[in-house]
Amino acid sequence: MMYMEEVKRIPYGVSNFVDVIEQNQYYVDKTMYLPLLEDQPSNLFLIRPRRFGKSIFLSMMGAYYDIARKDDFEHLFGNLWIGSHPTRLQGTFQIMSFDFSRVGGSREQLEVNFQIYCTGELNIFMNKYHDFYSDHIRAQFEAAPTFEAKLQVILGEAHLRNYPLYLIVDEYDNFTNMILAHEEHLMRYRNQTHGEGYLRQFFNTIKGAAGNTLGRVFVT
């Protein structure tokens, strides 16, 4: 006889891997792809349609490679394929993660909302990896006036201390597509994504750090 509490639930609309595992929800195991990805170039760009499972896959990757979750490996992955086939990179990275589908608002507010969202994610990063950064660096981070400046503080110190970072960006083009949906705003799109536009500046910063401070980059 199977008790109700043993029946796995279907994780409809859930994209957080840790929640799926800890709440005894169904998970389609895709961890066997992790060694294959590690054999690929360190900077990967994955284009797949919506509802393809990208977000929960990225969440799983983040949990697997996160140095802050290194000791949770057996708890989270013990019953999955990778639990019996761990790679040398498991639990070795500080994870810097962005989900640009969470940047919204009116077209006029996109840049401000982009700054607010990215600043918040970097604050979460600094709190999570608090012990890796000195009081002096954390003070510099707090004093930095913009998201880009905060990012440079992290990248500079990580490079100096040889901290491996894993950058994960989900839905990189989501909010700019809201602009492209209106043909009359094509020039606004070009201004924000080309030349000195804020999105172009973000990826220029990432490009400069990729393969150096950023040990690996995965963008969908």
VEXDREN-2710 file (C-alpha; in Angstrom, 1 decimal):
% VEXDREN-2710
k/r/px/py/pz
1/MET/0.0/0.0/0.0
2/MET/1.4/3.4/-1.0
3/TYR/0.8/6.3/1.4
4/MET/-0.2/9.6/-0.1
5/GLU/2.9/11.4/1.2
6/GLU/5.0/9.1/-0.9
7/VAL/3.3/10.0/-4.2
8/LYS/5.3/12.6/-6.2
9/ARG/3.6/15.7/-7.2
10/ILE/3.8/17.2/-10.7
11/PRO/5.8/20.4/-10.6
12/TYR/3.6/22.5/-12.9
13/GLY/5.1/25.9/-13.4
14/VAL/8.0/25.2/-11.0
15/SER/11.5/26.0/-12.4
16/ASN/13.5/25.8/-9.1
17/PHE/15.4/22.5/-9.1
18/VAL/16.0/22.5/-5.4
19/ASP/12.3/23.0/-4.7
20/VAL/11.4/20.1/-7.0
21/ILE/13.8/17.7/-5.2
22/GLU/13.0/18.8/-1.7
23/GLN/9.3/18.8/-2.2
24/ASN/9.3/15.3/-3.7
25/GLN/8.1/16.4/-7.1
26/TYR/8.6/14.6/-10.4
27/TYR/11.9/15.5/-12.1
28/VAL/12.9/14.3/-15.6
29/ASP/16.6/13.5/-15.0
30/LYS/18.8/15.4/-17.5
31/THR/21.9/15.3/-15.4
32/MET/23.6/12.9/-17.8
33/TYR/24.1/15.9/-20.1
34/LEU/26.4/17.7/-17.6
35/PRO/29.6/15.8/-18.5
36/LEU/28.8/16.4/-22.2
37/LEU/28.5/20.1/-21.6
38/GLU/31.8/20.2/-19.8
39/ASP/33.5/18.8/-22.8
40/GLN/32.2/21.7/-24.9
41/PRO/33.7/25.2/-25.1
42/SER/33.4/27.2/-21.9
43/ASN/31.0/29.8/-23.4
44/LEU/27.8/28.3/-24.6
45/PHE/24.6/29.8/-26.1
46/LEU/21.5/27.6/-26.2
47/ILE/18.6/28.5/-28.4
48/ARG/15.4/26.5/-27.8
49/PRO/11.7/27.3/-27.8
50/ARG/9.6/28.1/-24.8
51/ARG/8.5/25.2/-22.6
52/PHE/11.6/23.2/-23.5
53/GLY/12.7/22.9/-19.9
54/LYS/15.6/25.4/-20.1
55/SER/14.9/27.2/-16.9
56/ILE/14.8/24.2/-14.6
57/PHE/17.8/22.8/-16.4
58/LEU/19.7/26.0/-15.6
59/SER/18.5/25.8/-12.0
60/MET/19.8/22.2/-11.8
61/MET/23.2/23.4/-13.2
62/GLY/23.4/26.2/-10.7
63/ALA/22.8/23.8/-7.8
64/TYR/25.3/21.3/-9.1
65/TYR/28.2/23.6/-9.7
66/ASP/27.5/26.0/-6.8
67/ILE/30.4/25.9/-4.3
68/ALA/27.9/27.0/-1.6
69/ARG/26.0/23.8/-2.2
70/LYS/28.9/21.5/-2.5
71/ASP/28.0/19.6/0.6
72/ASP/24.4/19.2/-0.6
73/PHE/25.4/17.0/-3.5
74/GLU/24.2/13.7/-2.1
75/HIS/20.9/15.2/-0.8
76/LEU/20.1/16.8/-4.1
77/PHE/21.6/14.5/-6.7
78/GLY/22.1/11.1/-4.9
79/ASN/19.1/9.6/-6.7
80/LEU/19.9/11.0/-10.1
81/TRP/22.3/9.9/-12.8
82/ILE/25.0/12.4/-11.9
83/GLY/24.9/11.2/-8.3
84/SER/26.8/8.1/-9.4
85/HIS/28.9/10.0/-12.0
86/PRO/30.1/13.3/-10.5
87/THR/32.5/15.4/-12.5
88/ARG/35.5/17.2/-11.3
89/LEU/33.8/20.6/-11.6
90/GLN/31.0/19.7/-9.2
91/GLY/30.7/22.4/-6.4
92/THR/33.6/24.5/-7.6
93/PHE/32.0/27.8/-8.8
94/GLN/30.4/30.9/-7.5
95/ILE/27.2/31.1/-9.5
96/MET/26.1/34.4/-11.0
97/SER/22.6/34.0/-12.4
98/PHE/20.2/36.3/-14.2
99/ASP/16.8/35.6/-15.6
100/PHE/15.9/38.5/-17.9
101/SER/12.3/37.3/-18.2
102/ARG/11.9/39.0/-14.8
103/VAL/12.7/42.4/-16.3
104/GLY/9.5/44.0/-17.5
105/GLY/7.5/47.2/-17.4
106/SER/6.8/49.9/-20.0
107/ARG/9.3/50.3/-22.8
108/GLU/10.3/53.6/-21.3
109/GLN/11.2/52.0/-18.0
110/LEU/13.1/49.0/-19.3
111/GLU/16.6/50.4/-18.7
112/VAL/15.7/51.5/-15.1
113/ASN/14.1/48.1/-14.4
114/PHE/17.1/46.3/-15.9
115/GLN/19.4/48.2/-13.5
116/ILE/17.1/47.5/-10.5
117/TYR/16.8/43.8/-11.3
118/CYS/20.6/43.2/-12.0
119/THR/21.6/45.2/-8.9
120/GLY/19.3/43.0/-6.8
121/GLU/20.7/39.8/-8.2
122/LEU/24.3/41.0/-7.5
123/ASN/23.3/41.9/-3.9
124/ILE/22.0/38.3/-3.6
125/PHE/25.3/37.0/-5.0
126/MET/27.4/39.1/-2.6
127/ASN/25.3/38.0/0.4
128/LYS/25.6/34.3/-0.7
129/TYR/29.3/34.4/-1.1
130/HIS/29.9/36.9/1.7
131/ASP/32.8/34.9/3.2
132/PHE/34.9/35.0/0.0
133/TYR/35.0/38.8/0.0
134/SER/36.8/41.1/2.5
135/ASP/35.1/43.9/4.4
136/HIS/37.0/46.3/2.1
137/ILE/35.6/44.8/-1.1
138/ARG/32.1/44.5/0.3
139/ALA/32.3/48.2/1.2
140/GLN/33.4/49.0/-2.4
141/PHE/30.6/46.9/-3.7
142/GLU/28.0/48.7/-1.5
143/ALA/29.4/52.1/-2.6
144/ALA/29.4/51.4/-6.3
145/PRO/26.6/53.6/-7.8
146/THR/25.5/51.3/-10.7
147/PHE/25.0/47.7/-11.5
148/GLU/27.9/47.8/-13.9
149/ALA/30.2/49.2/-11.3
150/LYS/29.1/46.6/-8.8
151/LEU/29.8/43.9/-11.4
152/GLN/33.2/45.2/-12.0
153/VAL/34.0/45.1/-8.3
154/ILE/33.1/41.4/-8.2
155/LEU/34.9/40.5/-11.4
156/GLY/38.0/42.4/-10.3
157/GLU/38.3/40.7/-6.9
158/ALA/37.4/37.3/-8.3
159/HIS/40.1/37.6/-10.9
160/LEU/42.6/38.7/-8.2
161/ARG/41.7/35.9/-5.9
162/ASN/41.3/33.3/-8.7
163/TYR/37.7/32.6/-7.8
164/PRO/36.0/30.7/-10.6
165/LEU/32.7/32.2/-11.6
166/TYR/29.9/30.5/-13.6
167/LEU/27.6/33.0/-15.3
168/ILE/24.1/31.8/-16.2
169/VAL/21.8/34.0/-18.2
170/ASP/18.2/32.8/-18.9
171/GLU/15.9/34.5/-21.4
172/TYR/18.6/37.0/-22.5
173/ASP/16.4/38.6/-25.1
174/ASN/13.0/38.5/-23.3
175/PHE/12.5/42.2/-22.5
176/THR/14.0/43.5/-25.7
177/ASN/11.4/41.4/-27.6
178/MET/8.8/43.5/-26.0
179/ILE/10.2/46.5/-27.9
180/LEU/10.6/44.5/-31.2
181/ALA/6.9/43.5/-31.0
182/HIS/6.2/47.1/-32.2
183/GLU/7.8/47.9/-35.5
184/GLU/7.7/51.7/-34.8
185/HIS/10.1/51.0/-31.9
186/LEU/12.8/49.3/-33.9
187/MET/15.1/52.3/-33.5
188/ARG/14.5/52.2/-29.7
189/TYR/15.6/48.6/-29.8
190/ARG/18.7/49.4/-31.7
191/ASN/19.6/52.2/-29.3
192/GLN/19.3/49.9/-26.3
193/THR/21.0/46.8/-27.7
194/HIS/23.7/48.3/-30.0
195/GLY/26.5/50.8/-29.7
196/GLU/26.5/52.2/-26.2
197/GLY/23.1/50.7/-25.2
198/TYR/22.9/49.3/-21.7
199/LEU/22.3/45.7/-22.9
200/ARG/25.3/45.9/-25.2
201/GLN/27.4/47.3/-22.3
202/PHE/26.4/44.3/-20.2
203/PHE/27.5/41.8/-22.7
204/ASN/30.6/43.6/-23.5
205/THR/31.6/43.4/-19.8
206/ILE/30.8/39.7/-19.9
207/LYS/32.8/39.2/-23.1
208/GLY/35.8/40.8/-21.5
209/ALA/35.6/38.5/-18.5
210/ALA/34.7/35.3/-20.4
211/GLY/37.4/32.7/-20.3
212/ASN/39.3/34.7/-17.7
213/THR/37.4/35.6/-14.5
214/LEU/34.3/33.9/-15.8
215/GLY/35.3/30.2/-15.9
216/ARG/32.1/29.3/-17.8
217/VAL/29.2/31.1/-19.4
218/PHE/25.8/29.6/-20.3
219/VAL/23.2/31.8/-22.0
220/THR/19.7/30.8/-23.3
END
